[in-house]
Amino acid sequence: MLMAIKNATAEFKENAGVNAGVKLSKTQEKIISLIAKDMGISQREIAKKLKVNEATVYRNIKKLKELELLERKGSDKTGAWVILD
């Protein structure tokens, strides 16, 4: 019984990073928040609202896509962002 508890604890610690979720930067959190309010918002508009360079927005959106938290549906002009679970 004691050995089973030790094994379960070790397995939990080993997988803790995976299960704990993803740590987002403040900029990434703000981007998600803006997209949640307006799914049709452009990267240029996000940059203006956050008062950051467009390259900063592009880089953070790229990271959010890699983490499978964000996806673009449709064209660049008429498409919309989709926040994934």
C-alpha positions in Angstrom: 0.0 0.0 0.0 2.7 2.4 1.0 4.6 1.6 -2.3 1.5 2.3 -4.3 1.2 5.8 -2.7 4.8 6.5 -3.4 4.5 5.5 -7.0 1.3 7.5 -7.5 3.0 10.6 -5.9 6.1 10.2 -8.2 3.9 9.8 -11.3 1.9 13.0 -10.3 5.1 15.0 -9.9 6.4 13.7 -13.2 3.3 14.8 -15.0 2.6 18.0 -13.0 4.0 20.3 -15.7 1.7 18.7 -18.3 -1.4 18.8 -16.1 -0.8 22.3 -14.6 -1.7 24.0 -17.9 0.2 26.6 -19.9 1.5 29.8 -18.4 0.6 32.7 -20.7 2.4 36.1 -20.8 0.4 39.2 -20.0 0.4 40.2 -23.7 -1.0 36.8 -24.7 -3.7 37.1 -22.0 -4.6 40.5 -23.3 -4.7 39.2 -26.9 -7.1 36.4 -25.9 -9.3 38.9 -24.0 -9.5 41.2 -27.1 -10.3 38.2 -29.3 -13.0 37.0 -26.9 -14.7 40.4 -27.2 -14.3 40.6 -31.0 -13.5 37.4 -32.9 -13.1 39.4 -36.2 -10.4 41.7 -34.8 -7.3 42.0 -36.9 -3.7 41.7 -35.7 -3.2 45.4 -36.6 -6.2 46.4 -34.5 -4.9 44.3 -31.6 -1.5 46.0 -31.8 -3.1 49.4 -31.8 -5.3 48.6 -28.8 -2.4 47.1 -26.8 0.0 49.9 -28.0 2.6 47.4 -29.1 4.3 46.7 -32.4 2.5 44.5 -34.9 5.4 42.1 -34.8 4.8 41.6 -31.1 1.2 40.6 -31.8 2.2 38.3 -34.7 4.8 36.5 -32.5 2.4 36.0 -29.6 -0.4 34.8 -31.9 2.0 32.4 -33.5 2.8 31.0 -30.0 -0.9 30.8 -29.1 -1.5 28.8 -32.3 1.5 26.5 -31.5 0.0 25.9 -28.0 -3.3 25.1 -29.8 -5.1 27.8 -27.9 -6.0 29.9 -30.9 -7.0 29.2 -34.5 -8.0 31.4 -37.5 -11.1 30.3 -39.5 -11.7 31.7 -42.9 -9.7 34.3 -44.8 -7.5 37.0 -43.4 -10.0 39.7 -44.4 -13.4 38.1 -43.5 -12.3 35.3 -41.2 -12.6 35.1 -37.4 -10.4 33.9 -34.5 -11.5 30.8 -32.6 -10.3 30.3 -29.0 -9.8 26.6 -28.4 -10.1 24.9 -25.1 
